[in-house]
């Protein structure tokens, strides 16, 4: 007896997905509700679960194939199977095989490596090749123990010095021998590319800059972080300050929180902020809803929750839905200044950057202050330069004097 496994409902207005990875191979045992495949949609990755325990059937669709909602992709057969990885592991058990040719002994290991590589995303495979890391030595922190790109980068940092001879040996390869890898873009990356290019082609993009003295926020954070953590069970970060400062600016300048729909302007009386977070499959922008009603703790908890879900690949369509304004923090990667691009159909995005000590003039004296460049990219079709500059200035003033956040100035 076999049970058909079909593409599940993917979310509102999403009718098609791409087979990203097969997590189970034909003949392998599967447990009820165990992930057997990963589907990539325009926004997130979704796991397909086994309806019941049994044996994995044949793959009807291959990795990289596009499939529609309701399409048959595999079956779950009755019976029990064994994990494919267990088969090659048993091969080198017999001691007398020591006299066998080296090529024969290496075959099981090659098969095992291929089996392990089949569940690695293209980005992870590329990172493994670039850093010369053995995937078997990496402990995955992703969903179900999968290896993420961050895991590879962390392993590269801790790579033992003994790897140096191997690197030296590879350096002796003639310079004329150069490799290439051609990897098909994931559906998510294709969608990101189309949306960003569409934003450039459609919106009249412009960016205004300012710099912020972070002294007051740093002082407030250092003073209250322990009490905040004890009371709310979450760390007090900088993002909640910028989110609340953005709320002030968006309430004062409604156009920055609006969007164009055809020949109409849609104004929002609420503030839903999309927060850019890094995920194994790329940059994602889950939405913290009703930031104008949330306190600092609520915003920090929402951001931390999204960050954890992004790392584990568990962000859902609902998490990404909506958003009236975006905050992107390139400072966590060391960026000093950038021109962020808007997230359509939104009309503005705030870019944050790294904090660094710089010489500034205060009261006629040159002093050292922790400074950050901030940028506001906006759609000039809707937002005038005066409005954009005023909004960014409001954010700057609220960060430099956090009391404004309490008395709504």
C-alpha positions in Angstrom: 0.0 0.0 0.0 1.3 3.4 -0.9 0.3 7.0 0.0 0.6 9.8 -2.4 2.6 12.9 -1.3 1.5 16.1 -3.0 2.6 19.7 -2.9 0.8 21.3 0.0 -0.9 24.7 0.0 1.9 27.2 -0.1 0.2 30.4 1.1 -2.0 33.1 -0.3 -1.5 33.8 -4.0 1.4 31.3 -4.2 0.7 28.5 -6.6 4.1 27.2 -7.6 7.3 26.1 -5.9 10.7 24.5 -6.7 12.0 21.3 -5.3 15.0 22.6 -3.4 16.2 19.4 -1.7 15.1 15.9 -1.3 15.8 15.1 2.4 15.0 11.5 2.0 16.1 9.1 -0.8 14.1 6.2 -2.3 14.2 3.1 0.0 15.0 5.1 3.2 12.8 4.7 6.3 10.7 7.7 7.2 8.9 8.6 10.4 5.5 10.2 10.6 5.7 14.0 10.2 9.4 13.8 9.3 10.6 16.3 6.6 11.2 14.5 3.3 11.6 17.4 0.9 12.2 21.2 1.0 10.2 23.4 -1.4 11.4 26.9 -2.3 8.7 29.5 -2.9 9.1 33.1 -3.9 9.5 34.0 -0.2 10.4 31.1 2.0 11.4 27.5 2.1 8.7 25.0 3.2 9.3 21.4 4.3 7.0 18.6 3.0 6.3 16.2 5.8 5.7 12.4 5.6 2.0 11.7 6.2 2.9 8.5 8.1 5.8 6.2 8.8 7.0 3.9 6.0 9.5 3.7 3.2 10.3 6.6 0.8 9.1 6.0 -2.7 10.5 7.2 -6.0 11.1 10.9 -6.6 8.6 11.9 -9.2 10.1 15.4 -9.5 13.8 16.1 -9.4 15.6 18.8 -7.4 15.3 22.1 -9.3 11.9 21.2 -10.9 9.0 23.6 -10.6 5.9 22.0 -9.2 2.4 23.4 -8.6 0.1 23.1 -5.6 -1.5 19.6 -5.5 1.1 18.0 -7.8 2.3 14.5 -7.0 6.0 14.5 -6.0 6.5 11.1 -4.3 4.9 8.3 -2.4 5.3 6.7 1.0 5.3 2.9 0.8 4.3 0.5 3.6 7.1 -1.3 5.4 10.4 -0.3 6.9 13.7 0.8 5.3 17.2 1.8 6.4 18.9 5.1 6.2 21.2 5.2 3.1 24.0 6.6 5.2 24.1 3.4 7.2 25.0 1.2 4.2 28.4 2.7 3.3 29.3 3.1 7.0 29.3 -0.7 7.4 31.6 -1.4 4.4 35.0 -0.9 6.0 34.2 -3.1 9.0 36.0 -6.3 7.8 39.7 -6.3 8.7 40.9 -8.8 6.0 40.0 -6.3 3.4 43.3 -4.4 4.1 44.9 -6.2 1.2 42.3 -4.8 -1.2 43.4 -2.1 -3.7 43.2 1.5 -2.3 40.7 2.5 -5.0 38.2 -0.2 -3.8 38.6 0.9 -0.2 38.0 4.5 -1.1 34.7 3.8 -3.0 32.5 3.5 0.1 33.9 6.8 1.5 33.2 8.5 -1.8 29.6 7.3 -1.8 29.2 8.4 1.7 30.5 11.9 0.9 28.2 12.1 -2.1 25.3 11.1 0.1 26.2 13.8 2.6 26.7 16.4 -0.1 23.2 15.8 -1.6 21.6 17.5 1.4 23.8 20.6 1.2 22.4 23.8 -0.3 24.4 25.3 -3.2 25.6 28.2 -1.0 26.9 25.7 1.6 28.6 23.6 -1.0 30.3 26.6 -2.5 31.5 27.7 1.0 32.8 24.2 1.7 34.8 24.3 -1.6 36.2 27.8 -1.0 37.4 27.0 2.5 38.4 23.4 2.0 36.4 22.1 4.9 35.3 18.5 5.3 31.5 18.6 5.8 31.7 15.5 8.0 33.6 17.6 10.6 30.9 20.3 10.7 28.1 20.2 13.3 25.0 21.6 11.6 23.0 24.1 13.6 20.2 24.4 11.0 16.8 22.6 11.0 17.2 18.9 11.8 21.0 19.4 12.1 21.5 20.6 8.5 24.7 22.5 7.8 24.3 26.2 7.1 26.7 28.6 5.5 27.4 30.2 8.9 28.4 26.8 10.2 31.0 26.5 7.4 32.4 29.9 8.0 32.7 29.2 11.7 34.5 25.9 11.0 36.8 27.8 8.6 37.8 30.2 11.5 38.7 27.2 13.6 40.5 25.3 10.9 43.6 23.6 12.3 47.0 24.7 11.2 47.7 21.2 9.9 45.6 22.0 6.9 48.4 24.3 5.7 50.4 21.6 3.9 47.3 20.7 1.9 46.8 24.3 1.0 50.5 24.6 0.0 50.1 21.5 -2.1 47.1 22.9 -3.9 49.1 26.1 -4.5 51.5 24.1 -6.7 48.8 23.4 -9.2 49.6 25.3 -12.4 48.0 28.7 -12.6 46.4 27.8 -15.9 44.1 25.3 -14.2 41.2 27.3 -12.9 37.8 25.8 -11.9 34.3 27.1 -12.2 31.0 26.1 -10.7 27.7 26.8 -12.3 24.8 26.7 -9.9 21.1 27.4 -10.8 19.7 30.3 -8.9 17.2 29.3 -6.3 13.6 30.5 -6.7 14.1 32.8 -3.7 17.2 34.4 -5.2 15.4 34.8 -8.6 12.5 36.5 -6.9 14.8 38.8 -5.0 16.6 39.7 -8.2 13.3 40.5 -10.0 11.8 42.5 -7.1 14.9 44.6 -6.7 15.3 45.3 -10.4 11.6 46.1 -10.6 12.1 48.6 -7.7 14.9 50.3 -9.7 12.9 50.3 -12.9 9.6 51.6 -11.3 10.5 53.8 -8.4 12.3 57.1 -8.5 14.9 56.1 -6.0 16.9 58.6 -4.0 18.9 58.4 -0.8 19.5 61.0 1.9 22.2 60.6 4.6 22.8 61.7 8.1 25.0 60.7 11.0 24.0 59.9 14.6 25.8 60.3 17.9 25.1 57.0 19.6 26.4 58.1 23.0 23.0 58.5 24.7 21.6 55.2 23.4 24.8 53.3 24.4 24.7 54.9 27.8 21.0 54.0 28.3 21.5 50.5 27.1 24.5 49.9 29.4 22.7 51.4 32.3 19.5 49.3 32.0 20.4 46.2 30.0 20.7 44.0 33.1 17.5 45.1 34.7 15.8 44.9 31.2 17.0 41.3 30.7 15.9 40.3 34.2 12.4 41.8 33.8 11.6 40.9 30.2 13.8 37.9 29.6 15.3 39.4 26.4 18.4 41.5 25.8 18.0 45.2 25.1 19.5 46.0 21.6 19.8 49.0 19.4 17.2 47.9 16.9 14.3 48.6 19.2 15.5 52.2 19.7 15.6 52.7 15.9 12.2 51.0 15.5 10.6 53.4 18.0 12.5 56.4 16.5 11.2 55.3 13.1 7.6 55.2 14.5 7.9 58.9 15.5 9.2 59.8 12.0 6.5 57.8 10.2 3.7 59.3 12.3 5.0 62.8 11.7 5.6 62.3 7.9 2.8 59.9 6.8 4.1 59.8 3.2 7.1 57.8 4.3 4.8 55.1 5.7 2.6 55.1 2.6 2.7 53.3 -0.8 1.6 53.9 -4.4 -1.2 51.6 -5.7 -1.9 52.5 -9.3 -2.9 56.1 -9.4 -3.7 56.2 -5.7 -1.7 56.7 -2.5 -2.4 54.4 0.3 -1.7 55.9 3.8 -1.4 53.6 6.8 -2.5 54.5 10.3 -0.4 51.7 11.7 3.4 51.0 11.5 4.5 47.4 10.5 8.2 47.4 10.2 10.0 44.8 8.0 13.3 43.9 9.7 16.0 42.4 7.4 17.5 39.3 8.9 20.2 36.9 7.5 19.1 33.4 6.7 20.9 30.4 5.1 18.9 31.0 1.9 19.5 34.7 1.8 18.3 38.0 3.3 14.7 37.7 4.6 12.4 40.5 5.8 9.9 39.3 8.4 7.4 41.9 9.7 7.1 43.2 13.2 3.5 44.3 13.2 2.1 47.2 15.2 5.4 48.7 16.2 3.6 51.9 17.2 1.8 49.9 19.9 4.6 47.6 21.0 7.1 48.5 23.7 10.9 48.0 23.6 10.6 44.5 25.0 7.9 43.4 22.5 10.0 44.6 19.6 13.2 42.9 20.8 11.3 39.6 21.4 9.8 39.7 17.9 13.1 40.4 16.3 14.9 37.7 18.3 12.2 35.2 17.4 12.4 36.0 13.7 16.2 35.8 13.9 16.0 32.3 15.4 13.4 31.1 12.9 15.4 32.5 10.0 18.5 30.6 11.1 16.5 27.4 11.4 14.8 27.9 8.1 11.3 28.2 9.7 10.1 31.6 8.6 6.6 31.3 7.2 4.6 33.3 4.6 2.7 34.9 7.4 5.9 36.2 8.9 6.8 37.9 5.7 3.4 39.3 4.9 2.7 43.1 4.8 5.1 45.7 6.1 4.9 49.5 5.6 8.6 50.4 6.2 11.9 48.5 6.3 15.0 48.7 8.5 18.2 47.1 7.2 21.2 46.9 9.5 24.3 46.5 7.3 26.4 47.5 10.3 26.4 43.9 11.7 28.6 43.0 8.7 30.9 46.0 9.1 29.3 48.3 6.5 30.2 52.0 6.9 27.7 53.5 4.4 25.3 52.2 1.8 22.3 53.2 -0.3 19.7 50.6 0.7 17.0 49.7 -1.9 13.3 49.9 -1.0 11.2 46.8 -0.5 8.2 47.1 -2.9 5.4 48.1 -2.5 6.9 50.1 0.4 8.2 53.6 -0.3 11.2 53.9 2.1 13.9 51.9 3.9 16.2 52.9 6.7 19.8 51.7 6.4 21.9 51.4 9.6 25.7 51.0 9.6 28.6 50.2 11.9 29.3 52.3 15.0 32.8 53.7 15.1 34.6 56.4 17.1 35.1 59.6 15.1 36.2 63.1 15.9 33.3 65.6 16.0 32.8 69.1 17.2 30.8 69.7 20.3 30.4 73.1 22.0 33.4 74.4 20.0 35.7 71.5 21.0 36.9 68.4 19.1 35.8 65.3 20.9 35.6 61.6 20.2 32.1 60.1 19.9 30.6 56.8 18.8 29.1 57.7 15.4 26.9 55.9 12.9 25.9 56.9 9.4 22.2 56.3 8.6 20.6 56.4 5.2 17.0 56.7 4.1 16.3 55.5 0.5 12.8 56.6 -0.7 10.5 56.7 -3.7 10.7 60.3 -4.9 7.4 59.8 -6.8 5.6 59.9 -3.4 8.1 61.4 -0.9 9.5 64.8 -1.4 13.1 65.6 -0.5 12.0 67.8 2.4 9.9 65.0 3.8 12.7 62.5 3.5 15.2 64.7 5.1 12.8 65.7 7.9 12.0 62.0 8.6 15.7 61.1 8.9 16.4 64.1 11.0 13.6 63.0 13.4 15.1 59.6 13.7 18.5 61.1 14.4 17.2 63.5 17.1 15.3 60.7 18.8 18.4 58.5 19.0 20.6 61.3 20.2 18.0 62.2 22.9 16.0 59.0 23.7 13.8 61.0 26.1 11.9 62.1 22.9 10.8 58.5 22.5 9.0 58.7 25.9 7.3 62.1 25.4 6.5 61.6 21.6 8.6 64.5 20.3 
